[in-house]
Amino acid sequence: MNDAGIVRNRLKIEGTVKNAKAFLTVQEEFGSFNAYIWQFVGGAPIVNTRQPGERMPATTPESDAMSKALKKRGFTFVGSTICYAFMQATGMVNDHIVGCPARRA
């Protein structure tokens, strides 16, 4: 907690430990965290057709469900907005706008 180069918020530090334990429990129960987490998008990426200038949502029903389920399993700092950002970052959701070179679909 005295190192300015790392997270010093006690709740976040304790949350990291708590999340690691919950992660291992999910991994043991489902065989992998991957097998568990993809259930929230039906096992395949959601490909949205967002148009240029269209407002991007901060949450979706899928991220709401993921957040609720993770919290029920003992995870912390997993609100719906964080879950949606995770889904976008890991390819569970493709929100690249139509015409974007990174879109691929």
N, C-alpha and C positions, 0 to 999 in steps of 0.2 A: 504493500500500500504506500510505501514511501518512494517508490520509483516513479518519477514523473513521465517516463517513457512508456508506461503501460496503464491499463485501466486501473483506477484506484477507487472505484465505487464498490463498496463492500457487497451491495446487493447484486451487482453484475458479476463479481467474482464468485460469490456463492451460487448464483444462477448458472454460471459456466459449469461448475462441479455438478450441480443438480441435473443440468441438461445432459452432461456426459453420462451420468448414471441412467437417466431415462433412455438415452440413445442406445446404450448397451442392452437394456431390457427389451426395447423394440427389436433390436437386431437379433436377440436370442429367440424371441417369440415368432418373428416373421422370416428368419433366415438372413435378412439384410434390411437395412434401413430403406434402401432403394425399393425393395418389394413392398414395404409398407407405404412409403410416401406417394408412389405413383397411383395408388388407389384413388386419390383425390381428383385425378383427371382421367379416370377410367383406363389407365395403363398406356395412354398415348397422348402426345402433346396436343394441347388446344391451340388451333391456328385461327387467330382472329383476323378479321378483314378491316382493320382500322384505316381510315382515309386520312390524307394529310390535313392537319388542323383539327382533327377529331380529338376530343378530350379523352385522356387516358384515365381509366378508373383506378382508384387507390386500392380497392378491394373487389372481390367477386364472391359469389356464393361458394365457390370451391375453396377460396382462401379462408372464408369464414369457417367452413367445415374443418379445414386443416387446422386452423388455430384452435378451435374448440376441442378437437380430438387430441392435439398435442398437449394442451393445458390439462385435459382430463388424465393424460398419461404422466403428468408431473413436470412437463417442460415449462420454462418461464421465458419471458421476453419473446413471446411468439404470438403477437397480435396479428390480426388479419392483414394489415398493411405489410408487415414484415414477411408474412407467409407469401403474399402475392409477389413481393420483390424476389423472394427465394424462387418461386415458381418461374418467374421471368428469367432469372439469372441461370437457372439450371436447365432451361429448355423445356420445362413442363408446359409453358405457355409461350407462344410466339406472338408478340405484340408489335413487331416491326410493321410500319405502315406499308400499305400497298405501294409498290414501286421502289421500295428500299432495297439496295443491293444485298443487304444482309438477310433479307426475308427468306429467300430460297423456296418458298411455297406459295 
